[in-house]
């Protein structure tokens, strides 16, 4: 199998005070690693073992085993989540900002839509910024589903992931999901998001 558990792109404390170091360590080294281990165990010896992770996600349907759907999703989603953040945040490219302004009105309006998608996701899940049919869109998915999956309510290629599972924020923010989302926006790596967008535009 070609699957590997990725290094965290920064130290556990790099996103302080917005995302605390203890949450980062538990989230990455326990939750994410468990998804990875369970996923690789589930696909071992199956045709999925020879696919890319993205192709496995694109083949998830109602008949896919829960072990592959949930753990594969957890493995993929967290990679994008870590890579959507950086120490101090960063600025969007002009091209990406132009696309955001055209679609949402402004980056602040995009943040409002992402926050609403995260707040209104009942239970656990993710909010996403995706590219669908060449256009930007905001959506959300339950549990560890993602927009690459045919079972998702809106399909597209994710370029930003916002984890709204309680384990992403409960140690610092308790039940205050909106406060966590506001803190998340302080560390969004818009330059990286711009890069992903550029690769799809």
C-alpha positions as CSV (number, residue, x, y, z in Angstrom):
1,X,0.0,0.0,0.0
2,X,1.1,3.6,-0.8
3,X,-0.7,5.1,2.2
4,X,1.4,6.9,4.8
5,X,0.6,8.8,8.0
6,X,1.7,12.4,7.3
7,X,3.8,14.6,9.6
8,X,2.0,17.5,11.2
9,X,3.1,20.6,9.2
10,X,3.9,22.5,12.4
11,X,4.6,22.0,16.1
12,X,1.7,21.2,18.4
13,X,2.0,24.7,20.0
14,X,2.3,26.5,16.6
15,X,-1.3,27.6,16.5
16,X,-1.5,28.9,20.1
17,X,-3.5,30.6,21.4
18,X,-6.1,29.9,18.8
19,X,-5.8,26.1,18.8
20,X,-4.2,24.9,22.0
21,X,-1.2,22.5,22.0
22,X,-2.9,19.7,24.0
23,X,-5.9,19.6,21.7
24,X,-3.5,19.5,18.7
25,X,-1.5,16.6,20.2
26,X,-4.5,14.5,21.1
27,X,-6.3,15.3,17.8
28,X,-3.4,14.5,15.6
29,X,-1.6,11.7,17.4
30,X,-4.6,9.8,18.7
31,X,-7.7,10.6,16.6
32,X,-6.0,11.1,13.2
33,X,-3.6,8.3,13.7
34,X,-6.4,5.9,14.7
35,X,-8.3,6.7,11.6
36,X,-5.2,6.0,9.5
37,X,-4.4,2.7,11.3
38,X,-8.0,1.5,11.0
39,X,-8.3,2.5,7.3
40,X,-5.1,0.8,6.3
41,X,-6.2,-2.3,8.1
42,X,-9.6,-2.2,6.4
43,X,-8.2,-1.8,2.8
44,X,-5.3,-4.3,3.2
45,X,-5.8,-7.1,0.7
46,X,-8.6,-5.3,-1.1
47,X,-8.6,-3.5,-4.5
48,X,-8.7,-0.2,-2.6
49,X,-5.1,-0.8,-1.3
50,X,-3.8,0.0,-4.8
51,X,-5.8,3.2,-5.3
52,X,-4.9,6.7,-4.3
53,X,-6.7,8.0,-1.2
54,X,-8.6,10.5,-3.3
55,X,-9.8,7.7,-5.6
56,X,-10.9,5.6,-2.6
57,X,-12.9,8.6,-1.4
58,X,-14.5,9.1,-4.9
59,X,-15.7,5.5,-4.8
60,X,-17.5,5.7,-1.5
61,X,-21.2,4.8,-1.9
62,X,-24.0,3.3,0.2
63,X,-22.4,-0.1,-0.2
64,X,-19.0,0.9,1.1
65,X,-18.0,-0.6,4.4
66,X,-18.3,1.7,7.4
67,X,-14.6,0.9,8.2
68,X,-13.4,2.3,4.9
69,X,-15.9,5.2,4.7
70,X,-15.5,6.4,8.2
71,X,-11.8,5.8,8.7
72,X,-10.8,6.7,5.2
73,X,-12.7,9.9,5.5
74,X,-11.1,10.6,8.9
75,X,-7.7,10.0,7.4
76,X,-8.3,12.2,4.3
77,X,-10.2,15.0,6.1
78,X,-7.6,15.6,8.7
79,X,-4.8,15.9,6.2
80,X,-6.7,18.8,4.6
81,X,-7.7,20.2,8.0
82,X,-4.0,20.4,9.2
83,X,-2.9,21.9,5.8
84,X,-5.7,24.5,5.9
85,X,-4.0,26.2,8.9
86,X,-0.6,27.8,9.7
87,X,1.0,29.9,12.4
88,X,-0.4,33.4,12.2
89,X,-2.6,32.6,9.2
90,X,-1.8,33.9,5.7
91,X,-3.2,36.1,3.0
92,X,-5.1,34.9,-0.1
93,X,-3.7,35.4,-3.6
94,X,-5.2,38.1,-5.7
95,X,-6.7,35.5,-8.1
96,X,-8.3,33.6,-5.3
97,X,-9.6,36.7,-3.6
98,X,-11.1,37.8,-6.9
99,X,-13.0,34.5,-7.2
100,X,-14.1,34.8,-3.6
101,X,-15.4,38.4,-4.1
102,X,-17.2,37.3,-7.2
103,X,-18.9,34.4,-5.5
104,X,-19.5,35.5,-2.0
105,X,-19.0,39.3,-2.0
106,X,-15.9,39.3,0.2
107,X,-13.6,37.1,2.2
108,X,-15.6,38.1,5.3
109,X,-18.8,37.0,3.7
110,X,-17.1,33.6,2.8
111,X,-16.1,33.3,6.5
112,X,-19.7,34.0,7.5
113,X,-21.0,31.2,5.2
114,X,-18.3,28.8,6.5
115,X,-19.1,29.6,10.1
116,X,-22.8,29.1,9.5
117,X,-22.1,25.8,7.8
118,X,-20.0,24.7,10.8
119,X,-22.5,25.9,13.4
120,X,-25.5,24.3,11.8
121,X,-23.8,20.9,11.2
122,X,-25.8,18.9,13.7
123,X,-23.5,16.6,15.8
124,X,-20.1,16.0,14.4
125,X,-18.8,16.7,10.9
126,X,-16.9,19.2,8.7
127,X,-17.6,22.4,6.9
128,X,-15.9,22.8,3.5
129,X,-14.9,25.3,0.8
130,X,-14.9,23.3,-2.4
131,X,-14.6,23.8,-6.1
132,X,-17.5,22.3,-8.0
133,X,-17.9,22.7,-11.8
134,X,-15.2,25.4,-11.7
135,X,-16.9,27.5,-9.0
136,X,-16.4,28.0,-5.3
137,X,-19.1,26.7,-2.9
138,X,-19.5,26.1,0.8
139,X,-21.0,22.9,2.1
140,X,-20.9,20.6,5.1
141,X,-20.9,16.8,5.7
142,X,-21.7,14.6,8.7
143,X,-19.2,12.5,10.6
144,X,-16.1,11.8,8.4
145,X,-17.8,12.1,5.0
146,X,-16.3,14.6,2.5
147,X,-17.4,16.2,-0.8
148,X,-15.3,13.8,-2.8
149,X,-17.8,11.0,-1.9
150,X,-20.8,10.4,-4.1
151,X,-22.9,10.1,-0.9
152,X,-22.1,13.8,0.0
153,X,-25.0,16.3,-0.3
154,X,-22.8,18.5,-2.6
155,X,-19.9,17.0,-4.5
156,X,-16.7,18.9,-5.4
157,X,-13.0,19.1,-4.7
158,X,-12.3,20.4,-1.2
159,X,-9.7,23.2,-0.8
160,X,-10.4,24.1,2.8
161,X,-11.6,21.9,5.7
162,X,-13.1,23.0,9.0
163,X,-13.4,20.2,11.6
164,X,-16.4,20.7,13.9
165,X,-16.1,17.5,15.8
166,X,-16.0,18.3,19.5
167,X,-12.6,16.8,20.0
168,X,-11.3,19.6,17.7
169,X,-12.2,22.3,20.3
170,X,-13.7,21.0,23.5
171,X,-10.7,21.3,25.8
172,X,-10.4,25.0,25.1
173,X,-13.8,26.1,24.0
174,X,-16.1,23.5,25.7
175,X,-19.5,23.7,23.9
176,X,-18.8,27.1,22.3
177,X,-18.4,26.0,18.7
178,X,-18.8,29.5,17.3
179,X,-15.9,30.7,19.4
180,X,-13.7,27.9,18.1
181,X,-14.6,28.7,14.5
182,X,-13.7,32.4,15.0
183,X,-10.3,31.2,16.4
184,X,-9.8,28.9,13.4
185,X,-10.2,31.8,11.0
186,X,-7.2,33.5,12.8
187,X,-4.9,30.6,11.6
188,X,-6.4,29.8,8.1
189,X,-3.6,29.4,5.5
190,X,-5.4,31.3,2.8
191,X,-2.2,31.1,0.7
192,X,-2.4,27.3,0.7
193,X,-6.1,27.4,-0.1
194,X,-5.3,29.8,-3.0
195,X,-2.7,27.4,-4.2
196,X,-5.3,24.5,-4.3
197,X,-7.8,26.7,-6.0
198,X,-5.2,27.7,-8.6
199,X,-4.5,24.1,-9.4
200,X,-8.2,23.5,-10.2
201,X,-9.0,26.8,-11.9
